[in-house]
Amino acid sequence: KIQNGVVELSGEVILSDINFEVNDNSRIAVVGRNGCGKTTLFKIITGEIEALEGTTKIGANIQVGYFDQKQQNLSMEKDAIDEVWDTYPSMTQTEVRNAMAAFLFKNDDVFTPVNSLSGGERARVALIKLMLSGSNFLILDEPTNHLDIKSREALEDALSDYEGTMFVVSHDRYFINKLATKIYYMENRGVKKYDGDYTYFSQMKK
């Protein structure tokens, strides 16, 4: 829950009068023009930055998993399989490889050094770690950026089976339509809510 939120960045107020609550098992897409504060809003929720005013409250027993579009939580010196396995050492090699195969890392692909992976491949590694985390509240910042069609479909399949709460920023209308049941539109420093997918949002906005 965010109440009376005000956010200042570089001396300029970019978000104000932000009030909303995310309930269990919601699938919410946050949309709006570039620079309106979507990523900043996510960083407030995760505690990475602090709002100028207002309160943010995470409910009891909520485990937040955050996908940062810059993949800053990856170790460049490791192989892809070790990046995943070192995070979840209790898993067997077969379990790790099966999880990676679901995101299109097969055979010797799993031994590719992270620093040799493309942007899309690094995003897939970060998403594998996130999906294995057991988090019941996923915050996804542009998760389909750099993904090719097959990778995007693999992510959609994984998220379609996900039973927790999702809060996602994306410019991919097809991705939003497939997964989101609510749209939060950020405009003029506030948030307007639409109960429906992107098609419904577009119709109502017109």
Residue frames relative to the residue before (quaternion, step in Angstrom):
aa qw qx qy qz dx dy dz
K 1.0000 0.0000 0.0000 0.0000 0.00 0.00 0.00
I 0.0834 -0.7624 0.6400 0.0469 3.57 -1.02 0.88
Q 0.0512 -0.8062 0.5893 -0.0061 3.57 -0.82 1.03
N 0.8728 -0.0159 -0.0047 0.4878 3.56 -1.01 0.97
G 0.2199 0.8247 -0.4939 0.1661 3.55 1.05 0.79
V 0.0132 -0.7541 0.6566 -0.0017 3.54 -1.10 0.84
V 0.0698 -0.8120 0.5794 -0.0080 3.57 -0.77 1.07
E 0.1219 -0.7807 0.6115 0.0409 3.53 -0.91 1.01
L 0.0099 -0.7866 0.6170 -0.0227 3.57 -0.96 0.91
S 0.8391 -0.0487 -0.0237 0.5413 3.54 -0.71 1.16
G 0.7371 -0.4456 0.2215 0.4571 3.55 0.97 0.93
E 0.6888 0.4423 -0.2812 0.5009 3.60 1.25 -0.06
V 0.3982 -0.6910 0.5484 0.2513 3.56 -0.95 0.89
I 0.0904 -0.8217 0.5621 0.0274 3.60 -0.55 1.15
L 0.7721 0.1593 -0.1181 0.6038 3.60 1.22 -0.33
S 0.1395 0.7781 -0.6070 0.0812 3.58 -0.97 0.81
D 0.8177 0.2041 -0.1824 0.5065 3.52 -1.26 0.51
I 0.2940 0.7508 -0.5255 0.2715 3.57 0.94 0.96
N 0.1352 0.7796 -0.5957 0.1380 3.57 -0.63 1.15
F 0.3608 0.7142 -0.5559 0.2254 3.59 -0.66 1.05
E 0.2267 -0.7475 0.6110 0.1287 3.52 -1.34 0.37
V 0.2211 -0.7562 0.6048 0.1164 3.55 -0.99 0.91
N 0.2156 -0.8106 0.5371 0.0894 3.56 -0.58 1.17
D 0.7063 -0.4580 0.3342 0.4238 3.56 -1.31 0.36
N 0.8664 0.1374 -0.1226 0.4641 3.53 -1.16 0.84
S 0.3866 0.6958 -0.5049 0.3339 3.59 1.20 0.45
R 0.1602 -0.7459 0.6372 0.1094 3.56 -1.25 0.56
I 0.0515 0.8485 -0.5125 0.1213 3.52 0.10 1.38
A 0.1552 -0.7532 0.6325 0.0922 3.56 -1.01 0.90
V 0.2288 -0.7584 0.5991 0.1163 3.56 -0.92 0.98
V 0.0017 0.8126 -0.5805 0.0522 3.58 -0.64 1.14
G 0.2819 0.7320 -0.5866 0.2015 3.54 -1.27 0.43
R 0.6726 -0.5025 0.3513 0.4143 3.55 -1.26 0.34
N 0.6259 -0.5242 0.4186 0.3979 3.56 -1.25 0.41
G 0.7989 0.2931 -0.2268 0.4737 3.56 -0.97 0.88
C 0.5253 0.6557 -0.4169 0.3468 3.60 1.23 0.03
G 0.6485 -0.5720 0.3035 0.4002 3.60 1.25 -0.04
K 0.3159 0.7794 -0.4991 0.2089 3.62 1.17 0.32
T 0.6950 0.4488 -0.2784 0.4878 3.59 0.81 -0.97
T 0.6092 0.5501 -0.3449 0.4553 3.58 1.05 -0.73
L 0.6261 0.5354 -0.3283 0.4622 3.57 1.00 -0.83
F 0.6532 0.5095 -0.3139 0.4639 3.59 0.93 -0.85
K 0.6710 0.5049 -0.3050 0.4492 3.57 0.95 -0.85
I 0.5926 0.5367 -0.3632 0.4785 3.58 1.19 -0.47
I 0.6575 0.5159 -0.3118 0.4520 3.57 0.91 -0.92
T 0.7259 0.4230 -0.2443 0.4842 3.59 0.95 -0.85
G 0.5251 -0.6688 0.3941 0.3488 3.59 1.27 -0.10
E 0.4173 0.7220 -0.4645 0.2979 3.58 1.25 0.15
I 0.7716 0.0710 -0.0702 0.6282 3.57 1.14 -0.63
E 0.4036 -0.7218 0.5192 0.2157 3.57 -1.25 0.44
A 0.4545 -0.6749 0.5104 0.2783 3.55 -1.02 0.82
L 0.5657 -0.5987 0.4489 0.3465 3.55 -1.19 0.59
E 0.7802 -0.0033 0.0271 0.6249 3.55 1.10 -0.81
G 0.6843 0.5139 -0.3514 0.3798 3.54 -1.34 0.17
T 0.3663 -0.7227 0.5480 0.2079 3.54 -1.34 0.06
T 0.1382 -0.7421 0.6497 0.0900 3.53 -1.25 0.62
K 0.0328 -0.8172 0.5750 -0.0227 3.56 -0.74 1.03
I 0.1872 -0.7523 0.6249 0.0926 3.55 -0.89 1.04
G 0.4796 -0.7117 0.4405 0.2635 3.58 -0.76 1.05
A 0.6450 -0.5105 0.4026 0.4016 3.54 -1.31 0.30
N 0.8402 0.1883 -0.1623 0.4819 3.54 -1.19 0.71
I 0.4835 0.6305 -0.4591 0.3974 3.58 1.17 0.55
Q 0.1054 -0.7725 0.6250 0.0391 3.56 -0.82 1.06
V 0.2251 -0.8129 0.5300 0.0873 3.55 -0.44 1.26
G 0.0851 -0.7582 0.6444 0.0518 3.54 -1.02 0.90
Y 0.1201 -0.8317 0.5420 0.0098 3.58 -0.64 1.14
F 0.1674 -0.7558 0.6262 0.0931 3.56 -0.90 1.01
D 0.1674 -0.7785 0.6027 0.0520 3.54 -0.58 1.25
Q 0.4698 -0.7146 0.4389 0.2757 3.59 -0.64 1.10
K 0.6597 0.5013 -0.3153 0.4627 3.62 1.20 -0.35
Q 0.3182 -0.7886 0.4714 0.2337 3.61 1.34 -0.07
Q 0.1747 0.8350 -0.5028 0.1395 3.55 0.92 0.92
N 0.6499 0.5360 -0.3255 0.4294 3.62 1.22 -0.22
L 0.5392 0.6159 -0.4092 0.4031 3.60 1.22 0.33
S 0.3531 -0.7109 0.5709 0.2096 3.57 -1.15 0.74
M 0.3764 -0.7798 0.4579 0.2016 3.56 -0.35 1.24
E 0.6839 0.5235 -0.2965 0.4128 3.62 1.07 -0.63
K 0.6337 0.5506 -0.3297 0.4320 3.62 1.24 -0.21
D 0.5071 -0.5586 0.5364 0.3783 3.51 -1.36 0.24
A 0.6674 -0.5221 0.3458 0.4030 3.57 -1.21 0.52
I 0.6783 0.4972 -0.3092 0.4440 3.59 0.86 -0.92
D 0.6617 0.4962 -0.3114 0.4681 3.60 1.00 -0.77
E 0.5868 0.5703 -0.3684 0.4412 3.59 1.10 -0.63
V 0.6928 0.4354 -0.2656 0.5099 3.57 1.04 -0.78
W 0.7023 0.5012 -0.2753 0.4241 3.57 0.77 -1.07
D 0.6490 0.5162 -0.3264 0.4538 3.60 0.98 -0.78
T 0.6304 0.5172 -0.3298 0.4757 3.58 1.18 -0.51
Y 0.7859 0.1588 -0.0700 0.5935 3.59 1.12 -0.71
P 0.0569 -0.8708 0.4876 0.0248 3.60 0.59 1.16
S 0.6050 0.5727 -0.3676 0.4134 3.62 1.16 -0.37
M 0.5583 0.5966 -0.3918 0.4229 3.59 1.24 -0.24
T 0.4541 -0.6436 0.5327 0.3095 3.56 -1.20 0.51
Q 0.6497 -0.5053 0.3784 0.4235 3.56 -1.25 0.31
T 0.6258 0.5382 -0.3390 0.4515 3.59 1.02 -0.76
E 0.6542 0.5108 -0.3145 0.4606 3.59 0.95 -0.84
V 0.6537 0.5049 -0.3141 0.4681 3.57 0.97 -0.85
R 0.6842 0.4874 -0.2938 0.4561 3.57 0.88 -0.94
N 0.6231 0.5289 -0.3421 0.4637 3.59 1.06 -0.67
A 0.6407 0.5137 -0.3170 0.4745 3.58 1.01 -0.84
M 0.6818 0.4757 -0.2915 0.4732 3.58 0.97 -0.84
A 0.6145 0.5502 -0.3519 0.4425 3.60 1.07 -0.66
A 0.6092 0.5570 -0.3517 0.4416 3.59 1.10 -0.67
F 0.7270 0.3305 -0.2086 0.5646 3.57 1.27 -0.46
L 0.6552 -0.6160 0.2691 0.3446 3.52 1.14 0.92
F 0.4949 0.5789 -0.4790 0.4365 3.62 1.14 0.57
K 0.0929 0.8208 -0.5494 0.1258 3.57 -0.29 1.27
N 0.8343 0.1704 -0.1504 0.5023 3.55 -1.29 0.54
D 0.8400 -0.1686 0.1173 0.5023 3.60 -0.87 -0.91
D 0.4112 0.7088 -0.4761 0.3190 3.62 1.25 -0.04
V 0.6410 0.5679 -0.3356 0.3924 3.58 1.03 -0.78
F 0.6886 0.4798 -0.2836 0.4639 3.60 1.19 -0.43
T 0.4142 0.7059 -0.4738 0.3250 3.60 1.24 0.19
P 0.4700 -0.6663 0.4900 0.3081 3.64 -0.84 0.87
V 0.5742 -0.6120 0.4181 0.3478 3.57 -0.99 0.82
N 0.6796 0.5012 -0.3093 0.4373 3.59 0.97 -0.79
S 0.6596 0.4740 -0.3153 0.4907 3.60 1.30 -0.10
L 0.5302 0.6398 -0.3994 0.3874 3.58 1.29 -0.13
S 0.5089 -0.6093 0.5072 0.3356 3.54 -1.23 0.50
G 0.6961 -0.4533 0.3358 0.4440 3.57 -1.27 0.15
G 0.6644 0.5055 -0.3012 0.4608 3.57 0.99 -0.84
E 0.6519 0.5072 -0.3134 0.4686 3.58 1.01 -0.78
R 0.6336 0.5079 -0.3353 0.4776 3.60 1.00 -0.72
A 0.6197 0.5343 -0.3402 0.4634 3.57 1.04 -0.76
R 0.6465 0.5180 -0.3246 0.4565 3.59 1.00 -0.78
V 0.6289 0.5217 -0.3370 0.4678 3.60 1.01 -0.76
A 0.6570 0.5058 -0.3058 0.4679 3.58 0.94 -0.90
L 0.6640 0.5014 -0.3022 0.4652 3.58 1.01 -0.79
I 0.5930 0.5466 -0.3631 0.4666 3.61 1.08 -0.67
K 0.6649 0.5003 -0.3064 0.4623 3.59 0.84 -0.96
L 0.6590 0.5159 -0.3074 0.4529 3.56 0.98 -0.85
M 0.6933 0.4811 -0.2882 0.4527 3.60 0.86 -0.93
L 0.6665 0.4860 -0.2991 0.4797 3.61 1.19 -0.48
S 0.5354 0.6965 -0.3734 0.2980 3.58 1.24 -0.38
G 0.3969 -0.7174 0.4858 0.3030 3.58 1.15 -0.51
S 0.3619 0.7398 -0.4933 0.2799 3.60 1.24 0.24
N 0.2722 -0.7726 0.5507 0.1601 3.58 -1.01 0.81
F 0.7178 0.2778 -0.2314 0.5950 3.59 1.32 0.24
L 0.0820 -0.8169 0.5709 0.0043 3.57 -0.29 1.26
I 0.1059 -0.7543 0.6468 0.0382 3.54 -0.94 1.02
L 0.0379 -0.8372 0.5421 -0.0612 3.55 -0.38 1.30
D 0.1356 -0.8005 0.5823 0.0420 3.57 -0.58 1.19
E 0.8205 -0.2131 0.0754 0.5250 3.57 -0.31 1.33
P 0.0593 0.8606 -0.5046 0.0344 3.63 0.74 0.99
T 0.6995 0.4683 -0.2917 0.4542 3.63 1.11 -0.46
N 0.3996 0.6972 -0.4959 0.3290 3.61 1.24 0.06
H 0.8374 0.1774 -0.1723 0.4875 3.58 -1.00 0.90
L 0.5788 0.5878 -0.3961 0.4033 3.63 1.18 -0.09
D 0.3804 -0.6831 0.5681 0.2567 3.55 -1.07 0.76
I 0.7491 -0.4198 0.2546 0.4447 3.58 -1.28 0.15
K 0.6797 0.4887 -0.3062 0.4532 3.62 0.83 -0.92
S 0.6493 0.5108 -0.3171 0.4658 3.59 1.00 -0.79
R 0.6438 0.5176 -0.3189 0.4646 3.56 1.01 -0.82
E 0.6444 0.5153 -0.3163 0.4681 3.57 1.01 -0.79
A 0.6261 0.5287 -0.3339 0.4659 3.60 1.04 -0.75
L 0.6517 0.4974 -0.3108 0.4810 3.59 0.99 -0.82
E 0.6430 0.5227 -0.3272 0.4543 3.59 0.93 -0.86
D 0.6439 0.5192 -0.3216 0.4608 3.59 0.98 -0.83
A 0.6666 0.5022 -0.3065 0.4578 3.58 0.93 -0.91
L 0.7047 0.4588 -0.2669 0.4708 3.59 0.93 -0.87
S 0.5782 0.5771 -0.3786 0.4351 3.59 1.14 -0.52
D 0.7108 0.4321 -0.2430 0.4990 3.59 1.12 -0.71
Y 0.5151 0.6622 -0.4094 0.3587 3.59 1.27 -0.23
E 0.2703 -0.8130 0.5033 0.1122 3.59 -0.79 1.05
G 0.5903 0.5874 -0.3719 0.4100 3.60 1.23 0.00
T 0.6678 -0.4729 0.3983 0.4144 3.54 -1.32 -0.50
M 0.1248 -0.7931 0.5940 0.0516 3.57 -1.00 0.86
F 0.0375 -0.7524 0.6575 -0.0122 3.52 -1.08 0.91
V 0.0764 0.8584 -0.4894 0.1331 3.57 -0.13 1.27
V 0.2223 -0.7060 0.6539 0.1567 3.52 -1.21 0.73
S 0.2031 0.7700 -0.5854 0.1521 3.57 -0.84 0.97
H 0.2988 -0.7187 0.5959 0.1978 3.53 -1.27 0.56
D 0.5273 0.6311 -0.3929 0.4114 3.56 1.35 0.03
R 0.2968 -0.8040 0.4882 0.1650 3.58 -0.11 1.29
Y 0.6309 0.5275 -0.3414 0.4552 3.59 1.01 -0.77
F 0.6425 0.5270 -0.3099 0.4620 3.57 0.96 -0.90
I 0.6577 0.5006 -0.3049 0.4731 3.59 0.94 -0.91
N 0.6649 0.5193 -0.3093 0.4388 3.58 0.87 -0.94
K 0.6788 0.5067 -0.2941 0.4427 3.56 1.02 -0.78
L 0.8168 0.3122 -0.1213 0.4697 3.59 0.99 -0.79
A 0.7260 0.4714 -0.2602 0.4278 3.60 0.94 -0.80
T 0.1875 -0.7668 0.6030 0.1152 3.56 -1.16 0.69
K 0.7467 0.2122 -0.1714 0.6067 3.57 1.34 -0.03
I 0.1864 -0.7560 0.6173 0.1122 3.56 -1.17 0.65
Y 0.1205 -0.7462 0.6503 0.0762 3.57 -0.96 0.94
Y 0.1436 -0.8164 0.5584 0.0328 3.55 -0.45 1.27
M 0.2034 -0.7927 0.5678 0.0883 3.57 -0.64 1.16
E 0.2064 0.7626 -0.5765 0.2086 3.54 -0.64 1.20
N 0.8464 0.0717 -0.0735 0.5225 3.57 -1.06 0.81
R 0.7024 -0.5152 0.2358 0.4309 3.51 0.99 1.02
G 0.7001 0.4299 -0.2761 0.4987 3.61 1.20 0.03
V 0.3933 -0.6901 0.5532 0.2510 3.55 -1.36 -0.06
K 0.0927 -0.7720 0.6274 0.0428 3.56 -0.91 0.98
K 0.2815 -0.8027 0.5136 0.1123 3.56 -0.83 1.04
Y 0.0861 -0.7680 0.6341 0.0240 3.53 -1.12 0.86
D 0.2748 -0.7579 0.5706 0.1563 3.59 -0.77 1.02
G 0.6220 0.4932 -0.3828 0.4726 3.55 -0.07 1.31
D 0.6190 -0.5390 0.4087 0.3990 3.57 -1.31 -0.04
Y 0.7545 -0.3940 0.2545 0.4590 3.58 -1.29 -0.11
T 0.6052 0.5567 -0.3577 0.4425 3.58 1.06 -0.69
Y 0.6540 0.5003 -0.3056 0.4782 3.58 0.95 -0.89
F 0.6324 0.5394 -0.3208 0.4541 3.59 0.96 -0.89
S 0.6673 0.5099 -0.3019 0.4513 3.58 0.89 -0.96
Q 0.6595 0.5082 -0.3058 0.4618 3.57 0.98 -0.85
M 0.6896 0.4802 -0.2806 0.4638 3.57 0.91 -0.93
K 0.6324 0.5388 -0.3304 0.4478 3.58 1.04 -0.74
K 0.6355 0.5200 -0.3292 0.4662 3.59 1.09 -0.71
